[in-house]
Amino acid sequence: MTEQNSEQLPGRTPDSLPDVRRSKMDGRSSEGTDCTPRVAGSAAEDVTTTPEVTRAEPEVTMPALEPQRTATGVERTRKKRAGSHTLEHAFRKLREGPGRKAQDLYRVVVAETPRPLVEHVNRGVRYDESGRHDLAIEEFSAALELDPDSAPVMANLAAAYAAVGRFGEAELEIQRALGLEPESVEARASQGILAFRRGLYAEAEVRLKAVCERDSAHGPAHFYRGEALNRLGRVDEALRVVERTVELQPRNWRAYHTLGMLLDRTDDQERALEMYRRASELNDT
């Protein structure tokens, strides 16, 4: 039984141990397979230097940082474009009045935009809405000095230029805005406002109707479209559009005055007087 066990457990007898040690020293496994690590182009006796080669760390060079700088530039461009769209949306909300959404968005814009820029934009919107277009031009121009590539500011400056008859400058600002943002709602609205100021009421109504369909909360587009419809003699349509305008621009005294005239033409004297009174109150503030 002892001999049988000895045969079943090869390699564990004292006589077999030296053979195992020799096989390892020769670089062979117990099965006779060559286990010597080799490096291409090197002799077996150079194995002692191999760990130095295999442990070498990969070389790190400065050009590896270049993609990071490029990615940062792309990220800045993306953020700037996103900020431009946010500002355009903010213009519309600021015109809509002190609703919760307008207040929330205003806080976001203030947090992400340098304070002087926001203040110029805010004052420009208020001046333009109240008919003080010269002051609006000053504010929007100051905002553009702080952010020369803002398509929404260019578009609103164009509308203010058009209001005071500076049509060439208005056209220039519109083209600049469309060059930066071809689908800008503000720029398209300014095109309609410019057409209205030039007396092209049919063209203005078509352009502004398209803007209102894209953005049902765009106050200036509704206001000028209502004015164009009034001048085209389309009273019923004008009445509906201007009623929507005073919902979007509750501080626009001109919209209340136009609504009063339209109600006069439909023999609704009581409501007409109320609109005239409201227009007078807002114009005095």
TORBAKE-375453 format. One record per residue (C-alpha): x, y, z; residue number from 1; residue in one letter. Coordinates in nm, 3 decimals. Example, Ala and Ser with C-alpha at 12.3 -4.5 7.8 and 13.67 -1.06 7.14 Angstrom:
2
<site x="1.230" y="-0.450" z="0.780" voti="1" kolnu="A"/>
<site x="1.367" y="-0.106" z="0.714" voti="2" kolnu="S"/>
# end
This chain:
285
<site x="0.000" y="0.000" z="0.000" voti="1" kolnu="M"/>
<site x="0.290" y="0.230" z="0.066" voti="2" kolnu="T"/>
<site x="0.434" y="0.177" z="-0.276" voti="3" kolnu="E"/>
<site x="0.093" y="0.229" z="-0.435" voti="4" kolnu="Q"/>
<site x="0.050" y="0.565" z="-0.262" voti="5" kolnu="N"/>
<site x="0.396" y="0.667" z="-0.362" voti="6" kolnu="S"/>
<site x="0.313" y="0.607" z="-0.726" voti="7" kolnu="E"/>
<site x="-0.014" y="0.803" z="-0.699" voti="8" kolnu="Q"/>
<site x="0.162" y="1.113" z="-0.560" voti="9" kolnu="L"/>
<site x="0.457" y="1.184" z="-0.791" voti="10" kolnu="P"/>
<site x="0.673" y="1.483" z="-0.712" voti="11" kolnu="G"/>
<site x="0.621" y="1.460" z="-0.336" voti="12" kolnu="R"/>
<site x="0.897" y="1.209" z="-0.257" voti="13" kolnu="T"/>
<site x="1.236" y="1.338" z="-0.155" voti="14" kolnu="P"/>
<site x="1.394" y="1.182" z="-0.461" voti="15" kolnu="D"/>
<site x="1.179" y="1.380" z="-0.699" voti="16" kolnu="S"/>
<site x="1.239" y="1.725" z="-0.546" voti="17" kolnu="L"/>
<site x="1.581" y="1.787" z="-0.696" voti="18" kolnu="P"/>
<site x="1.442" y="1.713" z="-1.038" voti="19" kolnu="D"/>
<site x="1.170" y="1.973" z="-0.991" voti="20" kolnu="V"/>
<site x="1.422" y="2.236" z="-0.880" voti="21" kolnu="R"/>
<site x="1.643" y="2.162" z="-1.178" voti="22" kolnu="R"/>
<site x="1.350" y="2.181" z="-1.415" voti="23" kolnu="S"/>
<site x="1.260" y="2.527" z="-1.281" voti="24" kolnu="K"/>
<site x="1.616" y="2.646" z="-1.303" voti="25" kolnu="M"/>
<site x="1.629" y="2.524" z="-1.662" voti="26" kolnu="D"/>
<site x="1.323" y="2.736" z="-1.732" voti="27" kolnu="G"/>
<site x="1.090" y="2.441" z="-1.787" voti="28" kolnu="R"/>
<site x="0.767" y="2.344" z="-1.612" voti="29" kolnu="S"/>
<site x="0.708" y="2.005" z="-1.463" voti="30" kolnu="S"/>
<site x="0.534" y="1.911" z="-1.791" voti="31" kolnu="E"/>
<site x="0.853" y="1.999" z="-1.983" voti="32" kolnu="G"/>
<site x="0.713" y="2.321" z="-2.139" voti="33" kolnu="T"/>
<site x="0.956" y="2.609" z="-2.186" voti="34" kolnu="D"/>
<site x="0.848" y="2.889" z="-1.942" voti="35" kolnu="C"/>
<site x="1.136" y="3.125" z="-2.003" voti="36" kolnu="T"/>
<site x="0.999" y="3.479" z="-2.064" voti="37" kolnu="P"/>
<site x="1.133" y="3.612" z="-2.391" voti="38" kolnu="R"/>
<site x="1.153" y="3.953" z="-2.551" voti="39" kolnu="V"/>
<site x="1.147" y="3.978" z="-2.928" voti="40" kolnu="A"/>
<site x="1.497" y="4.027" z="-3.059" voti="41" kolnu="G"/>
<site x="1.666" y="3.928" z="-2.727" voti="42" kolnu="S"/>
<site x="1.853" y="3.615" z="-2.620" voti="43" kolnu="A"/>
<site x="1.728" y="3.405" z="-2.334" voti="44" kolnu="A"/>
<site x="2.023" y="3.496" z="-2.119" voti="45" kolnu="E"/>
<site x="1.912" y="3.864" z="-2.133" voti="46" kolnu="D"/>
<site x="1.594" y="3.787" z="-1.939" voti="47" kolnu="V"/>
<site x="1.727" y="3.965" z="-1.632" voti="48" kolnu="T"/>
<site x="1.692" y="4.295" z="-1.816" voti="49" kolnu="T"/>
<site x="1.340" y="4.226" z="-1.935" voti="50" kolnu="T"/>
<site x="1.159" y="4.360" z="-1.623" voti="51" kolnu="P"/>
<site x="1.314" y="4.700" z="-1.687" voti="52" kolnu="E"/>
<site x="1.151" y="4.705" z="-2.033" voti="53" kolnu="V"/>
<site x="0.810" y="4.574" z="-1.932" voti="54" kolnu="T"/>
<site x="0.781" y="4.802" z="-1.629" voti="55" kolnu="R"/>
<site x="0.861" y="5.118" z="-1.824" voti="56" kolnu="A"/>
<site x="0.575" y="5.370" z="-1.790" voti="57" kolnu="E"/>
<site x="0.419" y="5.506" z="-2.109" voti="58" kolnu="P"/>
<site x="0.556" y="5.841" z="-2.207" voti="59" kolnu="E"/>
<site x="0.326" y="6.138" z="-2.148" voti="60" kolnu="V"/>
<site x="0.374" y="6.432" z="-2.379" voti="61" kolnu="T"/>
<site x="0.228" y="6.786" z="-2.369" voti="62" kolnu="M"/>
<site x="0.029" y="6.754" z="-2.698" voti="63" kolnu="P"/>
<site x="-0.208" y="6.524" z="-2.509" voti="64" kolnu="A"/>
<site x="-0.348" y="6.839" z="-2.344" voti="65" kolnu="L"/>
<site x="-0.442" y="7.000" z="-2.676" voti="66" kolnu="E"/>
<site x="-0.775" y="6.814" z="-2.720" voti="67" kolnu="P"/>
<site x="-0.873" y="6.931" z="-2.374" voti="68" kolnu="Q"/>
<site x="-0.821" y="7.292" z="-2.473" voti="69" kolnu="R"/>
<site x="-1.021" y="7.235" z="-2.792" voti="70" kolnu="T"/>
<site x="-1.304" y="7.072" z="-2.600" voti="71" kolnu="A"/>
<site x="-1.306" y="7.366" z="-2.361" voti="72" kolnu="T"/>
<site x="-1.340" y="7.605" z="-2.655" voti="73" kolnu="G"/>
<site x="-1.630" y="7.404" z="-2.797" voti="74" kolnu="V"/>
<site x="-1.797" y="7.402" z="-2.456" voti="75" kolnu="E"/>
<site x="-1.764" y="7.780" z="-2.428" voti="76" kolnu="R"/>
<site x="-1.921" y="7.822" z="-2.774" voti="77" kolnu="T"/>
<site x="-2.206" y="7.588" z="-2.677" voti="78" kolnu="R"/>
<site x="-2.269" y="7.776" z="-2.354" voti="79" kolnu="K"/>
<site x="-2.264" y="8.111" z="-2.534" voti="80" kolnu="K"/>
<site x="-2.520" y="7.992" z="-2.788" voti="81" kolnu="R"/>
<site x="-2.735" y="7.850" z="-2.513" voti="82" kolnu="A"/>
<site x="-2.706" y="8.176" z="-2.321" voti="83" kolnu="G"/>
<site x="-2.812" y="8.366" z="-2.630" voti="84" kolnu="S"/>
<site x="-3.129" y="8.157" z="-2.662" voti="85" kolnu="H"/>
<site x="-3.200" y="8.204" z="-2.291" voti="86" kolnu="T"/>
<site x="-3.164" y="8.580" z="-2.329" voti="87" kolnu="L"/>
<site x="-3.400" y="8.582" z="-2.626" voti="88" kolnu="E"/>
<site x="-3.657" y="8.391" z="-2.420" voti="89" kolnu="H"/>
<site x="-3.599" y="8.634" z="-2.134" voti="90" kolnu="A"/>
<site x="-3.683" y="8.931" z="-2.360" voti="91" kolnu="F"/>
<site x="-4.022" y="8.781" z="-2.425" voti="92" kolnu="R"/>
<site x="-4.089" y="8.697" z="-2.062" voti="93" kolnu="K"/>
<site x="-3.982" y="9.042" z="-1.944" voti="94" kolnu="L"/>
<site x="-4.239" y="9.193" z="-2.180" voti="95" kolnu="R"/>
<site x="-4.514" y="8.970" z="-2.049" voti="96" kolnu="E"/>
<site x="-4.526" y="9.123" z="-1.705" voti="97" kolnu="G"/>
<site x="-4.466" y="9.012" z="-1.346" voti="98" kolnu="P"/>
<site x="-4.596" y="8.654" z="-1.379" voti="99" kolnu="G"/>
<site x="-4.429" y="8.372" z="-1.189" voti="100" kolnu="R"/>
<site x="-4.257" y="8.233" z="-1.499" voti="101" kolnu="K"/>
<site x="-4.125" y="8.576" z="-1.592" voti="102" kolnu="A"/>
<site x="-3.990" y="8.629" z="-1.242" voti="103" kolnu="Q"/>
<site x="-3.825" y="8.286" z="-1.230" voti="104" kolnu="D"/>
<site x="-3.660" y="8.329" z="-1.568" voti="105" kolnu="L"/>
<site x="-3.544" y="8.678" z="-1.478" voti="106" kolnu="Y"/>
<site x="-3.368" y="8.540" z="-1.170" voti="107" kolnu="R"/>
<site x="-3.194" y="8.278" z="-1.385" voti="108" kolnu="V"/>
<site x="-3.075" y="8.536" z="-1.635" voti="109" kolnu="V"/>
<site x="-2.951" y="8.766" z="-1.359" voti="110" kolnu="V"/>
<site x="-2.758" y="8.479" z="-1.203" voti="111" kolnu="A"/>
<site x="-2.588" y="8.379" z="-1.530" voti="112" kolnu="E"/>
<site x="-2.535" y="8.719" z="-1.692" voti="113" kolnu="T"/>
<site x="-2.316" y="9.010" z="-1.580" voti="114" kolnu="P"/>
<site x="-2.537" y="9.249" z="-1.387" voti="115" kolnu="R"/>
<site x="-2.481" y="9.563" z="-1.598" voti="116" kolnu="P"/>
<site x="-2.583" y="9.373" z="-1.914" voti="117" kolnu="L"/>
<site x="-2.909" y="9.257" z="-1.757" voti="118" kolnu="V"/>
<site x="-2.984" y="9.606" z="-1.632" voti="119" kolnu="E"/>
<site x="-2.932" y="9.762" z="-1.977" voti="120" kolnu="H"/>
<site x="-3.150" y="9.497" z="-2.141" voti="121" kolnu="V"/>
<site x="-3.425" y="9.532" z="-1.882" voti="122" kolnu="N"/>
<site x="-3.438" y="9.911" z="-1.910" voti="123" kolnu="R"/>
<site x="-3.428" y="9.888" z="-2.290" voti="124" kolnu="G"/>
<site x="-3.729" y="9.658" z="-2.296" voti="125" kolnu="V"/>
<site x="-3.924" y="9.885" z="-2.061" voti="126" kolnu="R"/>
<site x="-3.841" y="10.201" z="-2.256" voti="127" kolnu="Y"/>
<site x="-3.932" y="10.039" z="-2.587" voti="128" kolnu="D"/>
<site x="-4.263" y="9.911" z="-2.452" voti="129" kolnu="E"/>
<site x="-4.357" y="10.253" z="-2.318" voti="130" kolnu="S"/>
<site x="-4.269" y="10.427" z="-2.645" voti="131" kolnu="G"/>
<site x="-3.947" y="10.596" z="-2.526" voti="132" kolnu="R"/>
<site x="-3.750" y="10.454" z="-2.816" voti="133" kolnu="H"/>
<site x="-3.452" y="10.692" z="-2.799" voti="134" kolnu="D"/>
<site x="-3.379" y="10.575" z="-2.447" voti="135" kolnu="L"/>
<site x="-3.430" y="10.214" z="-2.556" voti="136" kolnu="A"/>
<site x="-3.166" y="10.263" z="-2.825" voti="137" kolnu="I"/>
<site x="-2.919" y="10.391" z="-2.565" voti="138" kolnu="E"/>
<site x="-2.977" y="10.090" z="-2.340" voti="139" kolnu="E"/>
<site x="-2.957" y="9.827" z="-2.615" voti="140" kolnu="F"/>
<site x="-2.645" y="9.991" z="-2.758" voti="141" kolnu="S"/>
<site x="-2.482" y="9.980" z="-2.416" voti="142" kolnu="A"/>
<site x="-2.577" y="9.612" z="-2.384" voti="143" kolnu="A"/>
<site x="-2.417" y="9.537" z="-2.722" voti="144" kolnu="L"/>
<site x="-2.093" y="9.695" z="-2.608" voti="145" kolnu="E"/>
<site x="-2.087" y="9.439" z="-2.326" voti="146" kolnu="L"/>
<site x="-2.194" y="9.147" z="-2.548" voti="147" kolnu="D"/>
<site x="-2.122" y="9.230" z="-2.915" voti="148" kolnu="P"/>
<site x="-2.244" y="8.892" z="-3.045" voti="149" kolnu="D"/>
<site x="-2.590" y="8.889" z="-2.887" voti="150" kolnu="S"/>
<site x="-2.845" y="8.835" z="-3.165" voti="151" kolnu="A"/>
<site x="-3.147" y="8.908" z="-2.937" voti="152" kolnu="P"/>
<site x="-3.003" y="9.247" z="-2.836" voti="153" kolnu="V"/>
<site x="-2.931" y="9.330" z="-3.202" voti="154" kolnu="M"/>
<site x="-3.289" y="9.243" z="-3.296" voti="155" kolnu="A"/>
<site x="-3.438" y="9.458" z="-3.022" voti="156" kolnu="N"/>
<site x="-3.206" y="9.745" z="-3.111" voti="157" kolnu="L"/>
<site x="-3.331" y="9.711" z="-3.470" voti="158" kolnu="A"/>
<site x="-3.693" y="9.742" z="-3.355" voti="159" kolnu="A"/>
<site x="-3.607" y="10.057" z="-3.159" voti="160" kolnu="A"/>
<site x="-3.425" y="10.204" z="-3.460" voti="161" kolnu="Y"/>
<site x="-3.727" y="10.132" z="-3.680" voti="162" kolnu="A"/>
<site x="-3.957" y="10.307" z="-3.432" voti="163" kolnu="A"/>
<site x="-3.768" y="10.636" z="-3.473" voti="164" kolnu="V"/>
<site x="-3.731" y="10.609" z="-3.850" voti="165" kolnu="G"/>
<site x="-3.366" y="10.496" z="-3.860" voti="166" kolnu="R"/>
<site x="-3.448" y="10.228" z="-4.113" voti="167" kolnu="F"/>
<site x="-3.100" y="10.171" z="-4.254" voti="168" kolnu="G"/>
<site x="-2.954" y="10.104" z="-3.911" voti="169" kolnu="E"/>
<site x="-3.249" y="9.882" z="-3.825" voti="170" kolnu="A"/>
<site x="-3.194" y="9.672" z="-4.138" voti="171" kolnu="E"/>
<site x="-2.825" y="9.639" z="-4.060" voti="172" kolnu="L"/>
<site x="-2.890" y="9.510" z="-3.708" voti="173" kolnu="E"/>
<site x="-3.151" y="9.263" z="-3.835" voti="174" kolnu="I"/>
<site x="-2.906" y="9.118" z="-4.088" voti="175" kolnu="Q"/>
<site x="-2.637" y="9.091" z="-3.823" voti="176" kolnu="R"/>
<site x="-2.876" y="8.906" z="-3.592" voti="177" kolnu="A"/>
<site x="-2.992" y="8.668" z="-3.865" voti="178" kolnu="L"/>
<site x="-2.630" y="8.603" z="-3.958" voti="179" kolnu="G"/>
<site x="-2.570" y="8.476" z="-3.605" voti="180" kolnu="L"/>
<site x="-2.907" y="8.305" z="-3.555" voti="181" kolnu="E"/>
<site x="-3.098" y="8.251" z="-3.881" voti="182" kolnu="P"/>
<site x="-3.411" y="8.128" z="-3.699" voti="183" kolnu="E"/>
<site x="-3.415" y="8.399" z="-3.433" voti="184" kolnu="S"/>
<site x="-3.773" y="8.483" z="-3.341" voti="185" kolnu="V"/>
<site x="-3.668" y="8.829" z="-3.223" voti="186" kolnu="E"/>
<site x="-3.499" y="8.904" z="-3.555" voti="187" kolnu="A"/>
<site x="-3.803" y="8.787" z="-3.751" voti="188" kolnu="R"/>
<site x="-4.027" y="9.003" z="-3.533" voti="189" kolnu="A"/>
<site x="-3.803" y="9.302" z="-3.597" voti="190" kolnu="S"/>
<site x="-3.838" y="9.246" z="-3.972" voti="191" kolnu="Q"/>
<site x="-4.215" y="9.272" z="-3.934" voti="192" kolnu="G"/>
<site x="-4.189" y="9.580" z="-3.715" voti="193" kolnu="I"/>
<site x="-3.957" y="9.746" z="-3.968" voti="194" kolnu="L"/>
<site x="-4.209" y="9.675" z="-4.247" voti="195" kolnu="A"/>
<site x="-4.485" y="9.829" z="-4.034" voti="196" kolnu="F"/>
<site x="-4.279" y="10.141" z="-3.966" voti="197" kolnu="R"/>
<site x="-4.217" y="10.178" z="-4.338" voti="198" kolnu="R"/>
<site x="-4.592" y="10.173" z="-4.398" voti="199" kolnu="G"/>
<site x="-4.590" y="9.827" z="-4.556" voti="200" kolnu="L"/>
<site x="-4.883" y="9.706" z="-4.349" voti="201" kolnu="Y"/>
<site x="-4.976" y="9.399" z="-4.554" voti="202" kolnu="A"/>
<site x="-4.617" y="9.273" z="-4.550" voti="203" kolnu="E"/>
<site x="-4.585" y="9.351" z="-4.181" voti="204" kolnu="A"/>
<site x="-4.904" y="9.159" z="-4.098" voti="205" kolnu="E"/>
<site x="-4.783" y="8.849" z="-4.284" voti="206" kolnu="V"/>
<site x="-4.441" y="8.854" z="-4.119" voti="207" kolnu="R"/>
<site x="-4.579" y="8.919" z="-3.771" voti="208" kolnu="L"/>
<site x="-4.850" y="8.656" z="-3.806" voti="209" kolnu="K"/>
<site x="-4.576" y="8.399" z="-3.872" voti="210" kolnu="A"/>
<site x="-4.396" y="8.512" z="-3.556" voti="211" kolnu="V"/>
<site x="-4.716" y="8.491" z="-3.348" voti="212" kolnu="C"/>
<site x="-4.775" y="8.138" z="-3.474" voti="213" kolnu="E"/>
<site x="-4.423" y="8.038" z="-3.371" voti="214" kolnu="R"/>
<site x="-4.448" y="8.212" z="-3.036" voti="215" kolnu="D"/>
<site x="-4.798" y="8.277" z="-2.907" voti="216" kolnu="S"/>
<site x="-4.654" y="8.479" z="-2.615" voti="217" kolnu="A"/>
<site x="-4.455" y="8.732" z="-2.820" voti="218" kolnu="H"/>
<site x="-4.600" y="9.064" z="-2.707" voti="219" kolnu="G"/>
<site x="-4.441" y="9.304" z="-2.960" voti="220" kolnu="P"/>
<site x="-4.538" y="9.082" z="-3.254" voti="221" kolnu="A"/>
<site x="-4.901" y="9.081" z="-3.140" voti="222" kolnu="H"/>
<site x="-4.901" y="9.456" z="-3.080" voti="223" kolnu="F"/>
<site x="-4.764" y="9.554" z="-3.420" voti="224" kolnu="Y"/>
<site x="-4.973" y="9.293" z="-3.598" voti="225" kolnu="R"/>
<site x="-5.283" y="9.438" z="-3.433" voti="226" kolnu="G"/>
<site x="-5.179" y="9.786" z="-3.544" voti="227" kolnu="E"/>
<site x="-5.123" y="9.662" z="-3.900" voti="228" kolnu="A"/>
<site x="-5.464" y="9.492" z="-3.908" voti="229" kolnu="L"/>
<site x="-5.626" y="9.812" z="-3.778" voti="230" kolnu="N"/>
<site x="-5.469" y="10.013" z="-4.060" voti="231" kolnu="R"/>
<site x="-5.577" y="9.752" z="-4.312" voti="232" kolnu="L"/>
<site x="-5.937" y="9.792" z="-4.191" voti="233" kolnu="G"/>
<site x="-5.961" y="9.435" z="-4.057" voti="234" kolnu="R"/>
<site x="-6.123" y="9.548" z="-3.733" voti="235" kolnu="V"/>
<site x="-6.251" y="9.219" z="-3.596" voti="236" kolnu="D"/>
<site x="-5.913" y="9.050" z="-3.642" voti="237" kolnu="E"/>
<site x="-5.734" y="9.352" z="-3.500" voti="238" kolnu="A"/>
<site x="-5.961" y="9.350" z="-3.194" voti="239" kolnu="L"/>
<site x="-5.877" y="8.989" z="-3.112" voti="240" kolnu="R"/>
<site x="-5.504" y="9.043" z="-3.159" voti="241" kolnu="V"/>
<site x="-5.488" y="9.362" z="-2.950" voti="242" kolnu="V"/>
<site x="-5.691" y="9.204" z="-2.671" voti="243" kolnu="E"/>
<site x="-5.426" y="8.934" z="-2.663" voti="244" kolnu="R"/>
<site x="-5.159" y="9.206" z="-2.662" voti="245" kolnu="T"/>
<site x="-5.280" y="9.367" z="-2.340" voti="246" kolnu="V"/>
<site x="-5.272" y="9.024" z="-2.177" voti="247" kolnu="E"/>
<site x="-4.907" y="8.985" z="-2.280" voti="248" kolnu="L"/>
<site x="-4.807" y="9.348" z="-2.222" voti="249" kolnu="Q"/>
<site x="-5.018" y="9.482" z="-1.936" voti="250" kolnu="P"/>
<site x="-4.802" y="9.797" z="-1.911" voti="251" kolnu="R"/>
<site x="-4.823" y="9.891" z="-2.280" voti="252" kolnu="N"/>
<site x="-5.038" y="10.204" z="-2.275" voti="253" kolnu="W"/>
<site x="-5.038" y="10.226" z="-2.657" voti="254" kolnu="R"/>
<site x="-5.203" y="9.884" z="-2.679" voti="255" kolnu="A"/>
<site x="-5.484" y="9.998" z="-2.446" voti="256" kolnu="Y"/>
<site x="-5.531" y="10.311" z="-2.653" voti="257" kolnu="H"/>
<site x="-5.556" y="10.114" z="-2.978" voti="258" kolnu="T"/>
<site x="-5.796" y="9.872" z="-2.811" voti="259" kolnu="L"/>
<site x="-6.012" y="10.169" z="-2.706" voti="260" kolnu="G"/>
<site x="-6.028" y="10.292" z="-3.066" voti="261" kolnu="M"/>
<site x="-6.120" y="9.948" z="-3.195" voti="262" kolnu="L"/>
<site x="-6.396" y="9.915" z="-2.935" voti="263" kolnu="L"/>
<site x="-6.518" y="10.258" z="-3.037" voti="264" kolnu="D"/>
<site x="-6.550" y="10.132" z="-3.394" voti="265" kolnu="R"/>
<site x="-6.758" y="9.838" z="-3.275" voti="266" kolnu="T"/>
<site x="-6.985" y="10.068" z="-3.068" voti="267" kolnu="D"/>
<site x="-6.871" y="9.926" z="-2.735" voti="268" kolnu="D"/>
<site x="-6.846" y="10.267" z="-2.571" voti="269" kolnu="Q"/>
<site x="-6.828" y="10.151" z="-2.212" voti="270" kolnu="E"/>
<site x="-6.530" y="9.923" z="-2.267" voti="271" kolnu="R"/>
<site x="-6.369" y="10.181" z="-2.494" voti="272" kolnu="A"/>
<site x="-6.375" y="10.442" z="-2.217" voti="273" kolnu="L"/>
<site x="-6.223" y="10.194" z="-1.975" voti="274" kolnu="E"/>
<site x="-5.937" y="10.125" z="-2.218" voti="275" kolnu="M"/>
<site x="-5.873" y="10.498" z="-2.269" voti="276" kolnu="Y"/>
<site x="-5.866" y="10.549" z="-1.892" voti="277" kolnu="R"/>
<site x="-5.620" y="10.266" z="-1.849" voti="278" kolnu="R"/>
<site x="-5.398" y="10.400" z="-2.128" voti="279" kolnu="A"/>
<site x="-5.391" y="10.743" z="-1.965" voti="280" kolnu="S"/>
<site x="-5.296" y="10.602" z="-1.627" voti="281" kolnu="E"/>
<site x="-5.008" y="10.399" z="-1.769" voti="282" kolnu="L"/>
<site x="-4.882" y="10.686" z="-1.983" voti="283" kolnu="N"/>
<site x="-4.861" y="10.910" z="-1.674" voti="284" kolnu="D"/>
<site x="-4.644" y="10.667" z="-1.478" voti="285" kolnu="T"/>
# end
